[in-house]
Amino acid sequence: MRVTHCDRRASVFVVAEQEPFEGWSQGSFRVWLLDGTCDCGLFQTLHYPCRHALAECAAASIE
């Protein structure tokens, strides 16, 4: 995964999938860190960070 857009002030990030993963097609997903949501739907459904949120945190050095 690669973070293609980073708006730290608004805590909105765009993460691009480099390869398909378990049925997910390649594409970009927006992560709203403060809201705990992601376009993939897993962040808000499972109530813990999805892989896109974790990639964004790693790229932005956010714990």
C-alpha positions in Angstrom: 0.0 0.0 0.0 1.1 3.6 -0.6 -0.3 6.8 0.9 -1.0 9.1 -2.0 -2.5 12.0 -0.2 -2.0 13.2 3.3 -4.0 16.0 5.0 -2.7 15.9 8.6 -4.8 19.0 9.6 -8.1 17.3 8.6 -6.8 13.8 9.4 -7.9 12.6 5.9 -5.6 10.3 4.0 -5.8 8.4 0.7 -4.2 5.0 0.6 -3.7 3.2 -2.8 -3.7 -0.6 -2.9 -0.7 -1.9 -5.0 -2.0 -5.5 -5.4 -5.4 -7.1 -4.9 -5.9 -8.6 -1.5 -8.4 -11.4 -0.6 -11.0 -10.3 -3.2 -10.4 -6.6 -2.9 -9.8 -4.9 -6.2 -7.0 -2.5 -6.7 -8.0 1.0 -5.9 -7.7 3.9 -3.5 -9.4 4.2 -0.1 -9.9 7.4 1.9 -9.3 7.1 5.7 -10.8 9.6 8.1 -8.6 9.0 11.2 -10.5 11.2 13.7 -13.8 9.7 12.6 -12.5 6.2 12.6 -13.8 5.5 9.1 -12.5 4.2 5.8 -14.0 3.7 2.4 -13.4 0.0 2.7 -16.0 -0.1 5.6 -13.9 -2.4 7.9 -12.7 0.4 10.2 -16.2 1.4 11.2 -17.6 -2.1 11.1 -15.0 -3.9 13.2 -14.2 -0.9 15.5 -10.5 -1.2 15.1 -8.2 0.1 12.4 -8.2 -1.5 9.0 -5.1 -2.2 7.0 -5.5 1.2 5.2 -5.6 3.1 8.5 -2.5 1.2 9.7 -0.6 1.9 6.5 -1.5 5.6 6.8 -0.4 5.7 10.5 2.9 4.1 9.6 3.5 6.5 6.7 2.7 9.6 8.8 4.5 8.2 12.0 1.3 8.3 14.0 1.0 5.8 16.9 
